């Protein structure tokens, strides 16, 4: 596995993918030339909560099928060993997965409550590598930021240079990752090229009201030469994730990620939903004043895959409200009889239901993302922008319409 590591890490909080969906992932990655899939969904019981319990026969059978799906795509097994884990426990747990075909192991020490376990993490990594004779990658407890820390120093000093240390970027979720960021991380880990766990397009936890359907953006060309690879963490909605992931494949090749995304959304019929779920600053934001024709297209959007239907329904609802607001804004309110004005106002009554829909659309806020970094002690620091106010395009139109009525 000397080539750059490229692929998908199923590392989100949320309902894990089905086996059939994982098979689809392998097929798509083979087409893109990606080489690694990491089984590490946080809610897979025997990944984290029940880490010390053996994989089931069904899981091992699935691992074997995934491992043999494509010669070019490696199945990588992830595990979060609990506090006090012994070398023998971890090795005995992982050996059946390696026997089933796992080509590498990821020790996921992320999101753990302690920063004094670096010696244990290093010990386990060396033991697994030596006993199972497979590459070992570590997601350290200090996985974000540009500085070192006592934990990161203790982990990396003496750690085998063949063991990858993963990194999410300066923040947990990043608008940008630059070459200088990666160089700073490399220096913080003793000259070790970072393996990037890119939390894009993931939408778990506080982000799950949002769809991330846009192109990959903000990743600087040149990272390919500084990092040992990239693993993208998809949304809970896998098929919707493919829009950004396909543009990520183009970016890695050095192609135009936005052009690749435009081709994908038009080919597969995702453009209207992508624009309807965008936020200001996104490359696919429809602008502050979309046309009436745009709103009509959103209103008439066809049904889509079940996983995104809540956002489709919310977008249709918002478009109906927006068009009702247009009708009021364009009317000669002063000359309208009371009955006609009431008829114009009636469709606005849907506004309340639209505003409480659990699926956010049209730039609706608050937008919450873990724009958190880790400081020189390895502790998380929440950054401005983690909670952002944002006015919905629908709300803006309705406010204008109500002002017309009330003047």
DRENFIVEX-776372 format. One record per residue (C-alpha): residue number from 1; residue in three letters; z, y, x. Coordinates in Angstrom, 3 decimals. Example, Ala and Ser with C-alpha at 12.3 -4.5 7.8 and 13.67 -1.06 7.14 Angstrom:
# residues 2
   nr  rest        zz        yy        xx
    1   ALA     7.800    -4.500    12.300
    2   SER     7.140    -1.060    13.670
END
This chain:
# residues 407
   nr  rest        zz        yy        xx
    1   UNK     0.000     0.000     0.000
    2   UNK    -0.969     2.420     2.810
    3   UNK    -3.356     4.347     0.564
    4   UNK    -1.917     7.333    -1.342
    5   UNK     0.215     6.180    -4.250
    6   UNK    -1.457     7.279    -7.486
    7   UNK    -0.534     6.404   -11.003
    8   UNK     1.884     6.566   -13.890
    9   UNK     5.634     6.227   -13.971
   10   UNK     6.952     5.344   -17.404
   11   UNK    10.191     7.151   -16.722
   12   UNK    10.959     9.127   -19.874
   13   UNK    13.873     9.060   -22.309
   14   UNK    12.553     7.706   -25.605
   15   UNK    11.075     4.590   -27.181
   16   UNK     9.473     2.579   -24.356
   17   UNK     5.832     1.639   -24.590
   18   UNK     4.792    -1.675   -26.085
   19   UNK     3.249    -4.312   -23.885
   20   UNK    -0.174    -3.703   -25.447
   21   UNK     0.043     0.000   -24.632
   22   UNK     0.947    -0.834   -21.031
   23   UNK    -2.107    -3.047   -20.786
   24   UNK    -4.192    -0.074   -21.941
   25   UNK    -2.600     2.022   -19.185
   26   UNK    -3.698    -0.499   -16.570
   27   UNK    -7.252    -0.514   -17.888
   28   UNK    -7.523     3.276   -17.784
   29   UNK    -5.936     3.558   -14.343
   30   UNK    -8.404     1.035   -12.975
   31   UNK   -11.246     3.255   -14.210
   32   UNK    -9.718     6.321   -12.534
   33   UNK    -9.041     4.592    -9.232
   34   UNK    -5.264     4.872    -9.609
   35   UNK    -3.240     2.094    -8.061
   36   UNK     0.343     2.086    -9.352
   37   UNK     2.236     1.742   -12.636
   38   UNK     6.047     1.975   -12.534
   39   UNK     8.124     0.232   -15.215
   40   UNK    11.120     2.572   -15.454
   41   UNK    11.570     3.788   -19.045
   42   UNK    15.162     4.976   -19.316
   43   UNK    15.758     3.124   -22.606
   44   UNK    14.472    -0.223   -21.397
   45   UNK    17.852    -1.989   -21.657
   46   UNK    17.568    -4.055   -18.483
   47   UNK    16.321    -1.106   -16.483
   48   UNK    19.448     1.044   -16.771
   49   UNK    22.154     0.342   -19.346
   50   UNK    22.138    -3.437   -18.823
   51   UNK    20.809    -3.237   -15.272
   52   UNK    22.805    -6.245   -14.072
   53   UNK    21.536    -8.607   -16.780
   54   UNK    18.557   -10.829   -15.903
   55   UNK    15.112    -9.928   -17.164
   56   UNK    14.215   -12.031   -20.173
   57   UNK    11.536   -14.748   -20.001
   58   UNK     9.367   -12.559   -22.238
   59   UNK     9.729    -9.582   -19.886
   60   UNK     8.862   -11.708   -16.855
   61   UNK     5.828   -13.072   -18.654
   62   UNK     4.719    -9.521   -19.428
   63   UNK     5.307    -8.461   -15.820
   64   UNK     3.064   -11.304   -14.674
   65   UNK     0.310   -10.315   -17.103
   66   UNK     0.474    -6.694   -16.026
   67   UNK     0.484    -7.658   -12.357
   68   UNK    -2.678    -9.706   -12.749
   69   UNK    -4.507    -7.297   -15.064
   70   UNK    -6.472    -5.568   -12.294
   71   UNK    -6.461    -6.344    -8.598
   72   UNK    -6.646    -2.618    -7.879
   73   UNK    -3.556    -1.639    -9.911
   74   UNK    -0.064    -2.582    -8.761
   75   UNK     2.793    -3.328   -11.111
   76   UNK     5.962    -1.710    -9.738
   77   UNK     9.396    -2.608   -11.077
   78   UNK    12.041     0.080   -11.479
   79   UNK    15.806    -0.421   -11.632
   80   UNK    18.860     1.838   -11.851
   81   UNK    21.688    -0.089   -10.175
   82   UNK    25.072     0.849   -11.546
   83   UNK    28.008     2.217    -9.606
   84   UNK    29.469    -0.447    -7.349
   85   UNK    26.312    -2.551    -7.322
   86   UNK    26.198    -5.082    -4.497
   87   UNK    23.152    -5.954    -2.451
   88   UNK    23.188    -9.454    -3.871
   89   UNK    23.290    -8.267    -7.482
   90   UNK    20.282    -6.008    -7.024
   91   UNK    18.280    -8.540    -5.029
   92   UNK    18.996   -11.349    -7.486
   93   UNK    18.040    -9.092   -10.383
   94   UNK    14.745    -8.003    -8.840
   95   UNK    13.588   -11.253    -7.222
   96   UNK    12.187   -12.772   -10.460
   97   UNK    10.169    -9.582   -11.103
   98   UNK     8.742    -9.716    -7.578
   99   UNK     8.005   -13.417    -8.029
  100   UNK     6.160   -12.470   -11.238
  101   UNK     3.930   -10.135    -9.249
  102   UNK     5.705    -6.799    -8.800
  103   UNK     4.150    -5.248    -5.687
  104   UNK     6.927    -2.724    -5.015
  105   UNK    10.392    -1.717    -6.194
  106   UNK    11.641     1.705    -7.303
  107   UNK    15.391     2.233    -7.074
  108   UNK    16.023     4.945    -9.654
  109   UNK    19.166     6.818    -8.690
  110   UNK    18.142     9.919   -10.660
  111   UNK    20.306    11.541   -13.346
  112   UNK    23.472     9.869   -12.101
  113   UNK    26.780    11.771   -12.221
  114   UNK    27.729    11.388    -8.532
  115   UNK    26.379    12.914    -5.332
  116   UNK    28.522    10.901    -2.916
  117   UNK    26.721     7.561    -3.122
  118   UNK    23.987     8.165    -0.537
  119   UNK    25.285     5.484     1.841
  120   UNK    25.243     2.935    -0.991
  121   UNK    21.729     3.957    -2.002
  122   UNK    20.465     3.578     1.556
  123   UNK    22.243     0.238     1.927
  124   UNK    20.701    -1.175    -1.237
  125   UNK    17.222     0.094    -0.320
  126   UNK    17.298    -1.607     3.076
  127   UNK    18.687    -4.825     1.622
  128   UNK    16.003    -5.026    -1.095
  129   UNK    13.209    -4.287     1.357
  130   UNK    14.397    -6.890     3.851
  131   UNK    15.199    -9.617     1.330
  132   UNK    12.173    -9.267    -0.948
  133   UNK     9.627    -8.096     1.616
  134   UNK     8.109    -5.465    -0.668
  135   UNK     7.793    -1.684    -0.349
  136   UNK    10.792     0.215    -1.692
  137   UNK    10.673     3.696    -3.177
  138   UNK    13.806     5.683    -4.009
  139   UNK    14.279     8.271    -6.720
  140   UNK    17.283     9.991    -5.146
  141   UNK    20.076    11.629    -7.094
  142   UNK    18.955    14.903    -5.502
  143   UNK    15.324    14.764    -6.601
  144   UNK    14.419    18.409    -7.355
  145   UNK    14.453    21.605    -5.323
  146   UNK    13.419    22.740    -1.871
  147   UNK    16.680    22.479     0.053
  148   UNK    18.592    19.627     1.561
  149   UNK    22.173    18.739     0.602
  150   UNK    24.983    16.580     1.977
  151   UNK    23.719    13.766    -0.283
  152   UNK    20.101    14.081     0.826
  153   UNK    21.052    14.313     4.516
  154   UNK    23.216    11.207     4.261
  155   UNK    20.446     9.324     2.439
  156   UNK    17.595    10.211     4.774
  157   UNK    19.289     9.996     8.186
  158   UNK    18.738     6.400     9.222
  159   UNK    16.631     5.528     6.192
  160   UNK    13.632     3.395     7.119
  161   UNK    10.504     5.512     7.430
  162   UNK     8.627     2.979     5.324
  163   UNK    10.819     3.800     2.313
  164   UNK     9.387     6.463     0.010
  165   UNK    11.649     9.232    -1.304
  166   UNK    10.505    10.719    -4.595
  167   UNK    10.590    14.368    -5.663
  168   UNK     9.762    16.185    -8.912
  169   UNK     8.968    19.548    -7.320
  170   UNK    11.102    22.653    -7.102
  171   UNK    12.209    22.029   -10.691
  172   UNK    12.590    19.036   -12.964
  173   UNK     9.555    20.284   -14.916
  174   UNK     7.192    22.586   -13.033
  175   UNK     4.569    25.112   -14.027
  176   UNK     3.449    25.096   -10.399
  177   UNK     3.814    22.877    -7.343
  178   UNK     2.514    24.383    -4.114
  179   UNK     1.744    23.075    -0.651
  180   UNK     4.586    25.203     0.716
  181   UNK     6.972    23.608    -1.801
  182   UNK     5.990    20.160    -0.563
  183   UNK     6.352    21.200     3.069
  184   UNK     9.848    22.531     2.354
  185   UNK    10.789    19.217     0.743
  186   UNK     9.322    17.326     3.680
  187   UNK    11.518    19.334     6.041
  188   UNK    14.569    18.786     3.818
  189   UNK    14.088    15.018     4.057
  190   UNK    13.632    14.791     7.812
  191   UNK     9.849    14.986     7.947
  192   UNK     9.205    12.450     5.209
  193   UNK     6.127    13.173     3.051
  194   UNK     7.293    13.436    -0.555
  195   UNK     6.150    11.012    -3.222
  196   UNK     5.816    13.283    -6.244
  197   UNK     7.262    12.204    -9.590
  198   UNK     5.411    14.832   -11.620
  199   UNK     7.059    15.418   -14.982
  200   UNK     3.768    16.230   -16.650
  201   UNK     2.915    15.851   -19.438
  202   UNK     6.302    14.347   -20.431
  203   UNK     7.927    15.737   -23.592
  204   UNK    11.172    13.780   -23.878
  205   UNK    14.694    14.975   -24.721
  206   UNK    14.784    18.726   -25.497
  207   UNK    10.987    18.951   -25.269
  208   UNK    10.134    16.410   -27.927
  209   UNK     9.235    19.002   -30.573
  210   UNK     6.318    19.976   -28.351
  211   UNK     2.972    18.369   -27.576
  212   UNK     1.615    18.829   -24.057
  213   UNK    -2.101    18.359   -24.657
  214   UNK    -3.510    20.809   -22.155
  215   UNK    -5.069    20.262   -18.738
  216   UNK    -3.050    19.774   -15.597
  217   UNK    -2.564    23.213   -14.115
  218   UNK    -0.587    24.834   -11.324
  219   UNK    -0.950    21.990    -8.794
  220   UNK    -2.359    23.430    -5.589
  221   UNK    -5.277    21.765    -3.900
  222   UNK    -4.015    20.535    -0.539
  223   UNK    -0.989    18.719    -1.915
  224   UNK    -3.099    15.587    -1.517
  225   UNK    -2.785    16.058     2.262
  226   UNK     0.965    16.769     2.337
  227   UNK     2.344    14.241    -0.163
  228   UNK     2.297    10.459     0.019
  229   UNK     1.129    10.332    -3.573
  230   UNK     1.576    11.443    -7.181
  231   UNK     3.045     9.572   -10.137
  232   UNK     2.739    11.315   -13.491
  233   UNK     5.384    10.812   -16.182
  234   UNK     3.618    10.748   -19.572
  235   UNK     4.776    11.739   -23.028
  236   UNK     6.350     9.272   -25.415
  237   UNK     2.937     9.501   -27.115
  238   UNK     0.782     7.698   -24.563
  239   UNK    -2.672     8.232   -26.064
  240   UNK    -2.028    11.960   -26.395
  241   UNK    -0.932    11.977   -22.747
  242   UNK    -4.363    10.825   -21.632
  243   UNK    -5.789    14.346   -22.018
  244   UNK    -3.685    15.764   -19.208
  245   UNK    -3.743    12.565   -17.188
  246   UNK    -7.535    12.466   -17.134
  247   UNK    -7.565    16.046   -15.868
  248   UNK    -4.961    15.021   -13.260
  249   UNK    -7.344    12.324   -12.049
  250   UNK   -10.025    15.006   -11.644
  251   UNK    -7.612    17.308    -9.792
  252   UNK    -6.674    14.589    -7.321
  253   UNK   -10.362    13.960    -6.590
  254   UNK   -10.790    17.669    -5.881
  255   UNK   -12.786    18.261    -9.066
  256   UNK   -12.229    20.962   -11.687
  257   UNK    -9.296    19.805   -13.836
  258   UNK   -10.076    22.280   -16.636
  259   UNK   -13.724    21.226   -16.807
  260   UNK   -12.665    17.583   -16.975
  261   UNK   -10.211    18.423   -19.749
  262   UNK   -12.866    20.287   -21.741
  263   UNK   -15.119    17.259   -21.546
  264   UNK   -12.296    14.954   -22.671
  265   UNK   -11.072    16.969   -25.660
  266   UNK   -14.578    17.480   -27.016
  267   UNK   -15.548    13.849   -26.401
  268   UNK   -12.449    12.473   -28.128
  269   UNK   -11.907    15.102   -30.847
  270   UNK    -8.626    16.605   -29.627
  271   UNK    -9.557    20.270   -29.144
  272   UNK    -8.185    21.753   -32.359
  273   UNK    -4.819    19.990   -32.102
  274   UNK    -4.566    20.852   -28.403
  275   UNK    -5.132    24.538   -29.088
  276   UNK    -2.803    24.467   -32.103
  277   UNK     0.044    23.076   -29.985
  278   UNK    -0.477    25.326   -26.940
  279   UNK     1.853    28.035   -25.672
  280   UNK     1.169    31.432   -24.162
  281   UNK     0.288    30.967   -20.528
  282   UNK    -1.458    27.652   -21.146
  283   UNK    -5.107    27.544   -20.174
  284   UNK    -5.977    26.292   -23.665
  285   UNK    -4.025    28.967   -25.603
  286   UNK    -6.322    30.166   -28.433
  287   UNK    -5.398    33.820   -27.933
  288   UNK    -3.209    36.191   -29.931
  289   UNK    -5.788    36.764   -32.693
  290   UNK    -7.729    33.589   -33.479
  291   UNK   -10.528    34.089   -35.957
  292   UNK   -10.471    33.089   -39.600
  293   UNK   -13.027    30.417   -38.712
  294   UNK   -10.635    28.945   -36.138
  295   UNK    -7.834    28.751   -38.689
  296   UNK   -10.187    27.078   -41.158
  297   UNK   -11.069    24.427   -38.575
  298   UNK    -7.375    23.750   -37.978
  299   UNK    -6.707    23.568   -41.723
  300   UNK    -9.511    21.029   -42.097
  301   UNK    -8.508    18.951   -39.077
  302   UNK    -8.965    15.223   -39.826
  303   UNK    -6.210    12.652   -39.523
  304   UNK    -5.556    11.500   -35.983
  305   UNK    -3.570     8.775   -34.270
  306   UNK    -0.229     8.052   -35.949
  307   UNK     1.740     9.197   -32.903
  308   UNK     0.523    12.799   -33.332
  309   UNK     0.300    13.021   -37.119
  310   UNK     3.505    15.133   -37.406
  311   UNK     1.800    17.823   -35.308
  312   UNK    -1.469    17.486   -37.219
  313   UNK     0.385    17.993   -40.504
  314   UNK     2.351    20.940   -39.137
  315   UNK    -0.858    22.514   -37.820
  316   UNK    -2.644    22.114   -41.149
  317   UNK     0.338    23.620   -42.951
  318   UNK     0.491    26.579   -40.597
  319   UNK    -3.228    27.160   -40.952
  320   UNK    -2.932    27.279   -44.744
  321   UNK    -0.181    29.875   -44.440
  322   UNK    -2.170    31.862   -41.877
  323   UNK    -5.217    31.946   -44.141
  324   UNK    -3.039    33.099   -47.044
  325   UNK    -1.771    35.899   -44.812
  326   UNK    -5.375    36.791   -43.915
  327   UNK    -6.220    37.100   -47.594
  328   UNK    -3.398    39.600   -48.111
  329   UNK    -4.172    41.580   -44.961
  330   UNK    -7.816    41.936   -45.980
  331   UNK    -7.122    42.802   -49.643
  332   UNK    -6.939    46.286   -51.115
  333   UNK    -3.311    45.812   -52.095
  334   UNK    -2.909    49.195   -53.786
  335   UNK    -5.659    48.461   -56.311
  336   UNK    -4.582    44.930   -57.213
  337   UNK    -3.018    44.142   -60.603
  338   UNK     0.420    42.531   -60.331
  339   UNK    -0.959    39.135   -61.408
  340   UNK    -3.614    39.153   -58.681
  341   UNK    -1.070    40.141   -56.034
  342   UNK     1.193    37.319   -57.172
  343   UNK    -1.727    34.917   -56.880
  344   UNK    -2.334    36.060   -53.301
  345   UNK     1.338    35.732   -52.426
  346   UNK     1.875    32.260   -53.868
  347   UNK     0.360    30.313   -50.922
  348   UNK     2.748    32.115   -48.580
  349   UNK     5.591    30.152   -50.164
  350   UNK     4.621    27.279   -47.851
  351   UNK     5.789    29.393   -44.910
  352   UNK     9.407    28.234   -45.246
  353   UNK     8.498    24.544   -45.077
  354   UNK     6.171    25.174   -42.159
  355   UNK     8.875    26.968   -40.182
  356   UNK    11.305    24.054   -40.413
  357   UNK     8.802    21.326   -39.532
  358   UNK    10.179    19.247   -36.622
  359   UNK     6.797    19.394   -34.859
  360   UNK     6.239    22.801   -33.238
  361   UNK     2.811    24.447   -33.369
  362   UNK     1.076    27.791   -32.687
  363   UNK     3.486    28.897   -29.960
  364   UNK     6.563    28.522   -32.124
  365   UNK     9.877    28.975   -30.362
  366   UNK    12.355    28.461   -29.053
  367   UNK    10.575    26.600   -26.290
  368   UNK    13.040    24.530   -24.273
  369   UNK    12.224    22.866   -20.963
  370   UNK    14.398    21.688   -18.059
  371   UNK    13.327    24.338   -15.577
  372   UNK    16.315    23.270   -13.498
  373   UNK    16.446    22.995    -9.740
  374   UNK    19.044    21.443    -7.437
  375   UNK    20.850    23.632    -4.915
  376   UNK    22.046    22.953    -1.381
  377   UNK    24.897    20.897    -2.818
  378   UNK    22.520    18.840    -4.940
  379   UNK    23.906    20.338    -8.145
  380   UNK    21.608    21.311   -11.008
  381   UNK    21.047    24.993   -11.661
  382   UNK    19.305    25.980   -14.892
  383   UNK    16.690    28.666   -14.315
  384   UNK    15.473    31.498   -16.570
  385   UNK    12.682    30.281   -18.792
  386   UNK    14.427    27.028   -19.664
  387   UNK    14.997    28.572   -23.088
  388   UNK    12.199    30.919   -24.096
  389   UNK    11.708    32.865   -27.290
  390   UNK     8.168    32.694   -28.611
  391   UNK     6.703    34.064   -31.818
  392   UNK     4.425    31.727   -33.691
  393   UNK     0.917    32.958   -34.409
  394   UNK     1.591    32.071   -38.035
  395   UNK     4.778    34.126   -38.164
  396   UNK     2.975    37.088   -36.632
  397   UNK     0.294    37.008   -39.326
  398   UNK     2.829    36.584   -42.121
  399   UNK     4.886    39.528   -40.845
  400   UNK     1.756    41.678   -40.929
  401   UNK     0.934    40.488   -44.444
  402   UNK     4.453    41.164   -45.715
  403   UNK     4.348    44.645   -44.221
  404   UNK     1.138    45.298   -46.204
  405   UNK     2.788    44.143   -49.400
  406   UNK     5.963    46.131   -48.875
  407   UNK     4.380    49.482   -47.962
END
